Amino acid sequence: MRFSTLSVLCGLAAAVAAVTTTSACNADNCLRAVRGTSLPTRSGAADCSSFFEATVTPATSTVTATATVTSFSNKRRRALNAAENALEARQMTVVPTAIPTYASACSGSVRYSSACSCIGVTATTSTAATPTTTVTVTVTADVTKPTVAFTSFYGQECDAGTELGDDGSFIEGECISLPDQISIDDDGFDAGTSTGLTAADCTITFYSDPGCTVVEHTAPATPGCQFVGYDFAGELTCPF
């Protein structure tokens, strides 16, 4: 009697185990298709590994590059302002959903995943390289050009009694008209934003035409009275 009872219990345990195994891995057409690795057109385990591999792409890393634009405060220029709109960078995870054609017996990704698990394939995660983007930030550098102020006279000696009142300033690199001058007194050098620049570093070129193309003569930019004659224009040149 004891032997019979023990036999019945063992048989029951085996049946339960068989039912459990059958429930977890049902040998249906889906699993058969995945297991069919003997066919040359199928690579069940490899395809399952690819299907189970999730790819994590880290949030985009932003690199800031600075571009400097020079703005001359003593020359008319249009100011350009650029506005940057930054989007929040987020990490992204991509999980495959497409199943192989030969596994069409699997009604969807859930059954295909179950079949893959039954052949011992487990999920994996790979991390892609961090993408990088460059954002250019424009910075405006305010620069004041060197200048030389002058007083105009009628005559060669810069006599105060013959001052014409047609005064002005030479601006570095710009053609300045000189109407009706006979002589000028360079009485006000300003280095602007140039550090260490002096009047002795600069020269004034005088032209016999208003477009500053035909050179008449050159003179130092140091203070003093200079005979100009009837030159039409002048241009200050500095190592700027």
PyMOL commands that set and color helices and strands:
alter all, ss='L'
color gray80, all
select helices_A, chain A and resi 2-24+29-35+44-52+101-103+109-118+160-162+199-201
alter helices_A, ss='H'
color red, helices_A
select strands_A, chain A and resi 53-57+61-72+92-94+124-127+132-143+147-153+168-171+175-177+183-190+203-207+215-220+224-227+233-237
alter strands_A, ss='S'
color yellow, strands_A
deselect
rebuild
show_as cartoon
